Amino acid sequence: MRRSYVLVALAVTTLVALAFVIPLALLVHSAVQDRAMREAERQALGLSAVVVVATDRELVLNSIMSTRAGQRGELAAHLPALGTVGVSRAGDGAVAQVRQRETAGTIGIEGGRVYLRPVALPQGLIAVIEVFVPETSLRAGVGTAVLVLLVEAIVLVGLCMFLADRLAARVVRATRDLARTATSLGGGQLHARVRPSGPREIEEVGSALNLLADRFLELLAKERALAANLSHRLRVPLTALRLNAEGLPAGDDRDRQLRVVDRLEHEISAVISEAGRPLAARPRLHCDLGAVVADRTGFWGALAEDQGRPWQADPPPDGITVPAAWSRVTEALDVLLGNVFHHTAEDAACRVAVVRDAESATVIVDDAGPGFADPEAALARGASGADSTGLGLDIAQRLAADTGGSFTVTRNEWGGARVSLTLGVVSGDTAAAVPSRRRWWRTLGGAHAHP
């Protein structure tokens, strides 16, 4: 911004300076020429009195040599009876033309200009006085004047650039303070504030940003309180649910229910902990995509087995870490797999596979149902059809976008729907620090987490 201010000042002041310097330089040059020609007229006028009464060539020559112009060979007299006296540079044609017209004039020659002045003599004769004005006299002092004008213009431009830089520095300081505060707020430092400064408009922006941050803190505090309150209120029905599950006869159903209760309790505890943690202290969450896929395919595979639905879940590759929380990936996979069970017949096959490349990993869910009549419309919220709001697919789309991936809906070789959820992956150094959720599920005795 400072550079832009300075460049604008440079361009404007340069144009203004040129608009003044060029006409002034031409004016100075014209004034010098006028001064030189007036001096030539004075020289010619002084010799005119001698020419009118002179009858002797020596008298005219002595009068010419008594002047500086004559001594420099710049003054001459063309007399009808006595001929040319002094040093002449004008041609006979130019002299004859002035004598005929009886009008003074100038002609340009090599090295300067010649001033010719007619003088009326007795008996109707016309004499012509010639004064040579050298080029040095026509330009005397012009260079110095132009140099002074240029120096003044450069000083003016430099001063304007300095003032523009000082003005821009004030604006830039205030703008950088705004940018730093906005960056701090974006990084979770919600107590960062702007010290309003600079022009009035920027001060207003700073005050508005401070007001926005205060309002955001207020809303965030209310949201945290609401989340913590709801989570605590869920403790009572969760306790009742655990007691009911523990009251079931020993067996697979009881173990499955207890695992679900354990997971639900863990998620509620995570919500309470996350709600009370400052936003800036929250780490960027990652999870093992293979572990999530193995967990959810194990859960939905049991339901497919109960329905007699053909089910295929290829073992996911190991070491795929995605930049998203376990709960978000789980929610997206439950949406995709739940759509298969909700919108296809119980005998429609389902297949889940994970494909990885260098920068992403894709979870592909195929089914043998009717598919989507309009795949593009299905990706629009509220337009998925089948009495669905489309919010589920929107969850998957947002997850893909947040991780730098994509979400597509097409048809597969069965004629049904193929849903591809592509997620960006985390580099190896970051992935090494991600704890394995597979071990957590084994700790709970989770039989659905495949090694």
C-alpha positions in Angstrom: 0.0 0.0 0.0 2.8 2.4 0.8 4.4 1.7 -2.5 1.1 2.3 -4.3 0.7 5.6 -2.5 4.3 6.7 -3.4 3.9 5.6 -7.0 0.6 7.5 -7.3 2.2 10.6 -5.8 5.2 10.2 -8.1 3.0 9.9 -11.2 0.7 12.9 -10.3 3.5 15.3 -9.2 5.6 14.3 -12.2 2.7 15.2 -14.5 2.1 18.5 -12.7 5.8 19.3 -12.7 6.0 18.6 -16.5 2.9 20.7 -17.1 4.7 23.7 -15.5 8.3 23.0 -16.5 7.8 22.5 -20.2 5.8 25.8 -20.8 8.1 27.7 -18.5 11.1 26.5 -20.4 9.6 27.5 -23.7 8.6 30.8 -22.2 12.2 31.4 -21.0 13.6 30.5 -24.4 11.2 32.8 -26.1 12.0 35.7 -23.7 15.7 35.2 -24.4 15.2 35.4 -28.1 13.0 38.5 -27.8 15.7 40.1 -25.7 18.4 39.3 -28.2 16.3 40.7 -31.1 15.4 43.9 -29.2 19.2 44.4 -28.7 19.6 44.0 -32.5 16.9 46.5 -33.1 18.7 49.0 -30.8 21.9 48.5 -32.6 20.2 49.1 -36.0 18.4 52.1 -34.7 21.7 53.6 -33.4 23.3 53.3 -36.8 20.3 54.6 -38.7 21.1 58.2 -37.8 24.6 57.9 -39.2 23.5 56.2 -42.4 21.0 59.0 -43.2 23.5 61.8 -43.2 26.6 59.8 -44.2 28.3 60.6 -47.5 31.6 59.0 -46.7 32.2 55.3 -46.4 34.9 55.8 -43.7 32.4 57.6 -41.5 30.0 54.7 -41.6 32.7 52.2 -41.0 34.0 54.2 -38.0 30.5 54.3 -36.6 30.1 50.6 -37.0 33.5 49.7 -35.4 32.7 52.0 -32.4 30.1 49.4 -31.3 30.6 46.0 -29.7 28.5 44.4 -32.4 30.7 46.0 -35.1 33.9 44.9 -33.4 32.5 41.3 -33.3 31.7 41.5 -37.0 27.9 41.4 -36.4 26.9 44.9 -37.8 26.8 46.0 -41.4 25.1 48.7 -43.6 24.0 48.2 -47.2 24.1 51.8 -48.7 22.8 52.4 -52.3 25.7 54.7 -53.2 28.5 53.4 -51.0 27.8 49.7 -51.1 28.1 47.3 -48.2 30.0 48.5 -45.1 31.0 46.0 -42.4 30.7 42.2 -42.3 27.5 41.0 -44.0 26.0 37.5 -43.7 22.7 38.1 -45.4 22.4 37.4 -49.1 21.8 40.0 -51.7 18.3 38.6 -52.3 17.2 39.1 -48.6 18.6 42.7 -48.6 16.8 43.5 -51.9 13.5 42.1 -50.6 13.7 44.2 -47.4 14.6 47.3 -49.5 11.7 46.6 -51.8 9.1 46.0 -49.0 10.6 48.7 -46.7 9.7 46.4 -43.8 12.1 45.1 -41.1 12.5 41.4 -40.8 14.7 38.5 -39.7 16.1 35.5 -41.6 17.7 32.4 -40.2 21.1 31.5 -41.2 23.7 29.0 -40.1 24.9 30.0 -36.6 22.1 32.4 -35.8 19.7 34.9 -37.2 20.0 38.2 -39.1 17.9 41.3 -38.4 17.4 43.6 -41.4 16.1 47.1 -41.0 15.3 49.5 -43.9 16.3 53.2 -43.5 14.8 55.9 -45.8 17.4 58.2 -47.4 17.0 61.5 -49.2 16.0 61.3 -52.9 13.8 58.2 -52.1 16.6 55.8 -51.7 16.5 52.9 -49.1 19.5 51.7 -47.1 19.4 48.5 -45.1 21.1 47.9 -41.8 22.1 44.3 -41.0 22.6 43.0 -37.4 23.7 39.4 -36.9 22.4 37.7 -33.7 24.5 34.6 -33.0 22.9 31.4 -31.7 24.7 31.8 -28.3 22.9 35.1 -27.8 19.5 33.5 -28.7 20.1 30.8 -26.0 22.0 32.7 -23.4 20.8 31.7 -19.9 18.2 29.3 -21.2 20.1 26.2 -20.0 20.6 27.6 -16.5 16.9 28.5 -16.3 15.8 25.1 -17.5 18.2 23.4 -15.0 16.8 25.5 -12.2 13.3 24.5 -13.2 14.2 20.9 -13.3 15.8 21.0 -9.9 12.7 22.7 -8.5 10.6 20.0 -10.1 12.7 17.2 -8.7 12.6 18.7 -5.2 8.8 19.1 -5.5 8.4 15.5 -6.6 10.7 14.2 -3.9 8.8 16.2 -1.2 5.4 15.0 -2.4 6.7 11.4 -2.4 8.0 11.8 1.1 4.7 13.2 2.3 2.8 10.4 0.5 5.0 7.8 2.2 4.4 9.4 5.6 0.6 9.4 5.0 0.7 5.8 3.7 2.8 4.7 6.7 0.0 5.9 9.0 -2.6 4.1 7.0 -0.5 0.9 6.6 0.2 0.8 10.3 -3.5 0.9 11.1 -4.2 -1.7 8.4 -1.5 -4.0 9.6 -2.9 -3.8 13.1 -6.3 -4.8 11.8 -4.7 -7.7 9.9 -2.8 -8.9 12.9 -5.8 -8.8 15.1 -8.0 -10.5 12.5 -5.3 -13.2 12.2 -5.2 -13.7 16.0 -8.9 -14.0 16.2 -8.9 -16.5 13.3 -6.2 -18.4 15.2 -8.4 -18.7 18.3 -7.0 -15.8 20.4 -10.5 -14.4 21.0 -9.2 -11.7 23.4 -7.1 -10.0 20.8 -8.3 -6.4 20.1 -7.5 -3.6 17.7 -6.2 -0.2 18.9 -8.2 2.0 16.6 -5.9 4.4 14.7 -5.3 5.9 11.3 -8.0 7.5 9.1 -11.5 7.7 10.4 -12.8 5.0 8.2 -10.1 2.5 9.4 -10.8 3.5 13.0 -14.5 2.6 12.4 -13.4 -0.8 10.9 -11.2 -1.4 14.0 -14.1 -0.5 16.4 -16.4 -2.8 14.4 -13.9 -5.6 14.6 -13.6 -5.2 18.4 -17.4 -5.2 18.7 -17.6 -8.3 16.5 -15.0 -10.1 18.7 -16.9 -9.1 21.9 -20.1 -10.4 20.4 -18.4 -13.6 19.3 -17.1 -14.2 22.7 -20.5 -13.7 24.2 -22.2 -16.1 21.8 -19.4 -18.6 22.2 -19.7 -18.6 26.0 -23.5 -19.1 25.7 -22.9 -22.0 23.2 -20.4 -23.6 25.5 -22.7 -23.3 28.5 -25.6 -24.8 26.4 -23.4 -27.7 25.2 -22.1 -28.5 28.7 -25.7 -28.2 30.1 -27.1 -30.5 27.5 -24.3 -33.0 28.0 -24.8 -33.1 31.7 -28.5 -33.5 31.3 -27.8 -36.6 29.1 -26.0 -38.2 32.0 -29.3 -39.2 33.7 -30.9 -41.1 30.8 -27.4 -42.5 29.9 -27.2 -44.0 33.4 -30.6 -45.5 33.1 -29.6 -46.9 29.7 -26.5 -48.5 31.2 -28.5 -50.1 34.0 -31.0 -51.5 31.5 -28.2 -52.9 29.4 -26.5 -54.5 32.5 -29.8 -56.0 33.4 -30.0 -58.0 30.1 -29.1 -61.7 30.1 -25.4 -62.4 29.4 -24.6 -62.8 25.8 -23.7 -61.0 22.5 -26.7 -58.6 22.7 -25.8 -57.5 26.2 -22.2 -57.0 25.2 -23.2 -55.0 22.1 -25.5 -52.7 24.1 -22.8 -52.1 26.7 -20.3 -51.2 24.0 -22.7 -48.7 22.5 -23.4 -47.2 26.0 -19.6 -47.0 26.6 -19.1 -45.2 23.3 -22.0 -42.8 23.9 -20.6 -42.0 27.4 -17.2 -41.4 25.9 -18.6 -39.0 23.3 -20.6 -37.1 25.9 -17.5 -36.7 28.1 -15.6 -35.5 25.0 -18.3 -32.9 24.3 -18.1 -31.6 27.9 -14.3 -31.5 27.9 -14.3 -29.7 24.5 -16.9 -27.2 25.5 -14.8 -26.1 28.5 -11.5 -25.9 26.7 -10.4 -22.5 25.3 -10.7 -22.3 21.5 -7.0 -21.5 21.0 -6.0 -24.6 23.1 -8.0 -27.0 21.0 -5.7 -29.1 18.9 -6.4 -29.9 15.2 -8.0 -33.3 15.4 -7.0 -36.3 13.3 -8.0 -39.9 13.1 -7.2 -43.2 11.5 -9.5 -43.6 8.5 -9.0 -47.3 8.3 -10.0 -47.7 12.0 -13.2 -45.7 11.5 -14.1 -47.7 8.4 -13.4 -51.0 10.1 -15.5 -49.9 13.1 -18.5 -48.8 11.0 -18.5 -51.6 8.6 -18.4 -54.0 11.6 -21.5 -52.2 13.0 -23.5 -52.1 9.8 -22.2 -55.5 8.7 -24.0 -57.1 11.7 -27.3 -55.4 10.6 -26.7 -56.6 7.1 -26.3 -60.1 8.4 -29.6 -59.9 10.3 -31.4 -58.7 7.2 -29.7 -61.3 4.9 -28.3 -58.6 2.8 -25.3 -59.4 0.6 -22.4 -57.5 2.2 -18.8 -57.0 1.3 -16.4 -54.8 3.2 -12.8 -54.9 1.9 -10.2 -54.5 4.7 -9.0 -50.9 4.6 -5.3 -50.1 4.2 -3.4 -49.2 7.4 -1.8 -45.9 8.2 -4.4 -43.6 6.6 -4.6 -40.5 8.8 -7.1 -37.8 7.8 -7.4 -34.3 9.3 -10.8 -34.7 10.9 -12.2 -35.9 14.2 -13.2 -39.5 14.7 -16.8 -38.5 15.4 -17.1 -36.4 12.1 -15.8 -39.3 10.0 -18.1 -41.7 11.8 -21.1 -39.5 11.3 -20.4 -39.2 7.6 -19.9 -43.0 7.1 -23.1 -43.7 9.1 -24.9 -41.3 6.8 -23.7 -43.1 3.7 -24.2 -46.6 4.9 -27.5 -45.7 6.6 -28.8 -44.4 3.2 -28.2 -47.9 1.8 -30.2 -49.6 4.5 -33.0 -47.0 4.5 -33.5 -46.6 0.8 -32.8 -50.0 -0.8 -34.4 -53.4 -0.4 -33.1 -55.8 2.2 -31.8 -58.1 -0.5 -29.8 -55.3 -2.3 -26.1 -55.9 -2.1 -23.7 -53.4 -0.5 -20.0 -53.1 -0.9 -17.5 -50.8 1.0 -13.9 -50.2 -0.1 -11.1 -47.8 0.7 -8.7 -46.6 -2.1 -5.6 -44.5 -1.3 -3.3 -42.5 -3.5 -0.5 -40.1 -2.7 -2.5 -37.2 -1.4 -6.0 -38.5 -0.6 -8.0 -41.6 0.4 -11.5 -42.4 -1.0 -14.2 -44.4 0.7 -16.4 -46.0 -2.0 -19.9 -47.2 -1.0 -21.7 -49.2 -3.8 -25.2 -50.6 -3.6 -27.5 -52.6 -5.9 -30.5 -50.4 -5.3 -32.3 -48.1 -7.7 -29.6 -45.4 -7.4 -30.2 -41.7 -7.7 -32.4 -40.5 -10.5 -30.5 -37.2 -10.6 -27.1 -37.4 -9.0 -26.4 -33.7 -9.3 -29.7 -32.8 -7.6 -29.0 -35.3 -4.9 -26.0 -33.3 -3.8 -28.2 -30.2 -3.2 -29.6 -29.9 0.3 -33.3 -30.8 0.3 -33.2 -32.3 -3.2 -32.1 -35.9 -2.6 -35.6 -37.3 -3.0 -37.1 -40.4 -1.3 -38.6 -38.2 1.5 -35.1 -37.2 2.5 -34.0 -33.7 3.5 -30.5 -34.2 1.9 -28.8 -33.1 5.2 -26.9 -36.4 5.4 -25.2 -36.0 2.1 -24.5 -32.4 3.0 -22.6 -33.6 6.1 -20.4 -35.8 3.9 -19.8 -32.9 1.4 -18.7 -30.6 4.2 -16.4 -33.2 5.6 -14.8 -33.7 2.2 -14.4 -29.9 1.6 -12.9 -29.3 5.1 -10.2 -31.9 4.4 -9.4 -30.7 0.9 -11.2 -33.6 -0.8 -14.4 -34.1 -2.8 -17.7 -35.9 -2.8 -19.3 -37.5 -5.8 -22.4 -39.5 -6.6 -22.5 -41.7 -9.7 -23.8 -45.1 -10.9 -22.0 -48.4 -10.6 -21.9 -51.5 -12.7 -24.8 -52.9 -10.7 -27.0 -50.1 -11.8 -27.2 -48.7 -8.3 -25.6 -45.8 -6.6 -21.8 -45.3 -6.1 -21.0 -42.7 -3.5 -17.3 -41.7 -3.3 -16.1 -39.7 -0.2 -12.5 -38.4 -0.9 -10.6 -37.0 2.1 -7.2 -35.4 2.2 -4.5 -37.3 4.2 -2.1 -36.1 6.8 1.7 -36.3 6.3 3.6 -39.1 8.0 5.1 -37.0 10.8 1.7 -35.7 11.9 0.1 -39.1 11.5 2.7 -40.7 13.8 1.4 -38.5 16.7 -2.2 -39.6 16.2 -3.3 -42.2 18.8 -4.9 -45.3 17.4 -8.6 -45.6 18.1 -8.5 -49.3 17.1 -6.7 -49.9 20.5 -9.4 -47.9 22.3 -12.1 -50.0 20.8 -10.2 -53.2 21.7 -9.9 -51.9 25.3 -13.7 -51.6 25.4 -13.9 -55.1 24.1 -15.2 -54.0 20.7 -15.5 -57.0 18.5 -16.4 -54.8 15.5 -12.9 -53.2 15.3 -11.0 -55.4 12.9 -7.2 -55.5 13.3 
